[in-house]
Amino acid sequence: MSTFSYLRTMNKTELANVCKALLEAKMRDAELAMKAAQESANSNEKSSMGDKYETGRAMGQLERDMHAKRLSELQTEYAKLLQINVEYVHKKVEMGALVQTETNWYWLAVAMGAVLINSDKVMLVSPVSPIAKVLLGKKKGEFFEFNDKRVKILNVF
């Protein structure tokens, strides 16, 4: 089945559910990595080489902070996703719109790259991504240029 024939019947609820599951898995991974880094920093025992202990703790704390920052970013993306009304049918490209073009499908929601839905690819992009900036405000039947290519918007959902 071609991408375009399947996706005509796909709804944004399916996309949102896939995104939620992916973000939840990434958040769990970030939490586990953060806890592991904290435990590692806490378990460093003081040795006779005093600086080695402090360096190990500092590195563990930096790693923990890095994972905490990633978790916070993922939680922000998740909150944005929850605010999208997946039932709303858009007349123009804006946050929450599912866009069918001659070449690709885009969902302006959260920046997660390509996802496969039943082996069909949809690009999940942030409204501030380069492609979204070009698409924003466009309507069905309009053209846009991206990467030196002229592409037609076939539909906006």
Salt bridges, closest charged atoms under 4 A:
GLU63 OE2 - HIS67 NE2 3.60
ASP65 OD1 - ARG64 NH1 3.43
GLU73 OE1 - ARG70 NH1 3.84
GLU77 OE2 - LYS80 NZ 3.34
GLU94 OE2 - HIS90 ND1 2.84
